[in-house]
Structure formats: C-alpha cells, structure tokens
C-alpha cells in the first residue's frame, strides 16, 4: 500500500502540471436570429447551433410572443447538414413585436442546459433575455437533490454487486452463506430500483419541473427518446440478467462447464451495467471519448471490486461462520485489493486530465474541490488499507507460531476495525463521486 500511496502522489503531481482543456456540458455556440437582434421581417425559422450533437430532442426549442403565446409550429428538426444545428419553424405572418426563444437541451452526459434568446421584429421594445444558463441553474431543488441521492444509491448497488468477485475468488464458502448471497441480492435490487427512479426523474430534471411531474407521460416519452433513457433501460435489462445468473453461479454443485458459462455471462452483464454509467457521465463529453469512457469503466469497476469485497469481508469478519479460517480469505482479497487500488489511481488521473478544463479548475470551481476531496478520501482509504494488510500479515504469521492465539486475536480485532473504517470511508467517497456526476467540470 505504501507503493500505492507513492503512485497516487505521483499521479496527483502529474495532474497538477499536465491538466489540459476538455469539453464539459453542451453549450450554445450561436443562434439565428442572434440574441438581441432587430429584424425588419419575421423569420421563417429559428435555429440554434450547439457545441455537440445531442440529436433531435422534441420540445427542446419553443418560441413565444410577448403575451406568452407559442408561435412556433414544431417539430424540432435539423435544417442543414450540420448535426449540431437544430431549428423550429415559425407561424407564417407573425406581426411586429418581441419574441423569446426558450431552449432546453440534455447534453450527452445527461445534464440539462436551458436559456433564452430574444429578438424583435420591427421597432418595438426588446424583451430582456436571460441568456444561456448553466446546467445546474433552473433545476428544481428537490428534484436535483433526489437525483443526486439516486445516483449515490445506484453506486452503492453496483458496489454490493461487485462483492460477487470476492465470493467467487476469495471466499468460496460464501457461496452457501445466505448473508453473503443476500448482499448480492440487495445490490441487484438497489441498481434496479434506482434505474427506474433515474428514468422517471430525468424528465423533470431536464425540464426544470418539480416532483409532481415525475409521471408526466410527455416527459417520460422525452426521456425514452434520448440516449440516456435507452441506456437506463439497457442497465435495467443487464441487472435483471445478473439477478438470474448469480443464484445459479453460486450453486456449489454446479458442473465446471456450466460454471464457466455462468461466469462469462455474469461478466458480460456486469460490464454492460458499468458501461451504462460511463456512457451517461462526463467521459462522453471528451473529444477522445474512447479514452475517457475506458478509463471510467476501469475506475468504477475497480472501485466496485475493492469496496464490494470490503463489504463482504466485513460481513465475514464480524459474523464469521463456525470453524472458518478467515486469514487466507483476507490474504487472497489483499492481492485483489492491491490490483484494484493501482487501477483506481491510474484511471482516476486519466479521467481528471481528460475532463477538467484546466489546472485552475482544481481550486476555483466546485468540481475541482470535489476532485480534491475525493483524492484526499482515497488517500485516507489507502492508509487504512495499509493497516489491514499488516493485520493480515500478523494473522498469517501468528498461525505458524506456537502459542500465538493472543497475537492472532489482536490482529483480527485490528483487521475488523480497519475494514469497518474502510467501508465507511468508501461510502463517503461514493457520495463525492455522485456529486461529481451532477457538477459541471467547468463550474
């Protein structure tokens, strides 16, 4: 673990001196008519050019007159060959007066961007335009808080599912332990429930509506039409497959041929679950999306293996089965954890380098401060994990020494305490990760 701490320090330094600009949420590049434009005649359509291709999102552009009456004819379409440009047609024969273009787009990383553009036809007064707003502005506070909580609980569910690797690789006796199997079932259930919750919340979250709109059929249809909604449904299907596969995989008498098949299917399903998280977050806004999405997959997957294994280990340590020697189990997990830690540190540094707009982001934005807090939490986790490794080593050494019962008991107590602290810290780090997903990298 000392080497892991040194690696983390090295990567943190690399981050400080190598941060390069990257894109964040979708931005409005230009509009036609432009904000504040005065026209001699009413245009036939209004178009908006975005910083990325978000597809055709129904209802994303609306044009109203000074009295709030909608004057566009819809639907939203692409007026030319540029995929980043979308438009809406206006009613024919519009009279002179002020008009307000209201736009609300959902970026590739599932966050809404809303704002207004004003123009006037003739010599009348111009409606004051609010201009573009950030991804967080205009979102209902209760919906925003609930969305963040749902993301955090979804991460916890994936972590509990990540304990499957511990059961298969480190503690075969857990296959018949109903408590260990129950944790895996809770993980699958938590991912499924939060996926459904995320789907129904996305409409109000993107539209700036309150909780009363969660079952608005129009908003649900809008969520279904965008990539984020389809990926949520894919996640639901993948976790359902895992819920079916896990009980079969953990059958003690399962033939080797079938066990290999179950393991392969479980790995594919788990990969799909992880991919649906990486493909709906900040990594997809990177111009070199493959690098960031791959790094995020490795990062989240390694966290799930490590924290999920810790949860299963804590269960075994605090409520051990009769006559079970946990020292070899902890030793096997120690090797798995060490590999996971290295993967977390390296992939986390790559993600920060690709997503953060600049070095100043670290101390001038909420996103950067959350990154620093997450790094600090990870460093504390490594320090506590180092104590766990020493406790495991003492337990293994003590078993070979005559009259070492007290040594083993003391080491086991320290191991229990260290693992409990690691689990609590992991929950806190996951909470920071959930906050990062709803915070714009540039602000």
Phi, psi and omega in degrees: 000333177297320178295324178295320177297318178296320178297317179299317179297318179297316181291326176297319176296319177300318178299316183298325187254000184233007183300133181236153182298144175216162181282159179241234179284167178299142179235155176272114181280315181197169176217156176228113001293159177284163180295125180087006183291145174246123185243148178278337179217154181291135178286162179276338179207163175239131181235154179227133177253128185255168180278348179210163179276109179256006182080182178269110182255113182302137178075010183282343177232131178222137180242127181233156177268187185296336179269002180087005180280132182287129186242004175269159181256349180059174350278175176291138181212172176261114186282345183217202182277342181286117182292339182278353182255127178232157186210169174218140181278150179256158177296147180286147174071034179294138181283168175298149180151180181268145181225148183237125176265117178254122180240149179210102181249152174251119183287173183299333180267021171078008182262142182276147173229120184234158177176187182222155173228133183246143172214162182230141175255124183091207186251013182288179180289153180264129174295134179295128180265138177281345182074183180291147179240162180285170183297331184272335185289137178090351177281134178302134186299316181294319179295317179298315180295319180292323178297318178295318178297318179297319178298317180298314179295326176296318177298319178298320178298317179296321178298315178299321176294328178298340176295348177300323179297321177297316181297317184284319188263330190248329185221079179304331180297339180290346179301327181254007179273113183297333180291317178296318179294326180295321177300319179294320178295319177299320179299313179297318179295321181293319178296318181296313182296316181291331177294315177296317179298318179297323181295313183285337180277337186298322179300303176299325179297315181285327185269354181075024180268170180267185185295339179295344184265008186296333181252020175294117185298327178295317179292321177298321178294321178298319178296320179298326185286334183270163183300324182301316180296318180294323178292326176296319178293324176296320177298319180297319179294320182293319180288330174295320177298319178297319180299329178280322186284322188300312179302321178292320180297328184269006176290124183299325185267017182292127178300151183302322181297315179290325179298317179298320179294316179298318180297317180296317180294322178294321178295319179295315180297318178297321178298319180296319177301312179297320181298323181293335174283313183294328183276001178236020182237193182304327183304330183287351177273354179287134177304325175260075190297325183301320182295311183291318180295319178297315179298321180292322176300313179296317183298307183291321179297318179293322176298318180297318179296314183290304184292324177294320176295321177300318181296315178295321179295320178298318178300316181292324183287319184276337177223068185291150175286157182298133176060025178263128177271111185270349181299313177297325178298312179296324179294318178296318180293329180301319177293318178296319180295320181298318177294321179295319180299314178300319180293321179297314182296312184292313181292326178296320178294319178298317179299314181297320180295323183278328189265321184290131184297324183197171178298321181299336180303330183301320185243000182249355182229158176296325179298314180297320179295323176295322176299315180297319178297320179294319177297317179298316178297321179294321178296319177295320177302317179297319180297317179293321179297327177298321176295323178298317180297320179294322178295319177298316180299318179295321180297315180293320179292321182295329181293339181266357182257144180288135178064035184261022184300317181294321179298315180295317180298317179294319179294322179295322177297315179296322180295317177301313182296315181296317180294320178299317178296320178299318180297315180297316179296323179298320178298319178295318179296322177295325176296319177296321178297321178296320178294324179298324183292337181254011180249126179297133179302332182265006183198000000 
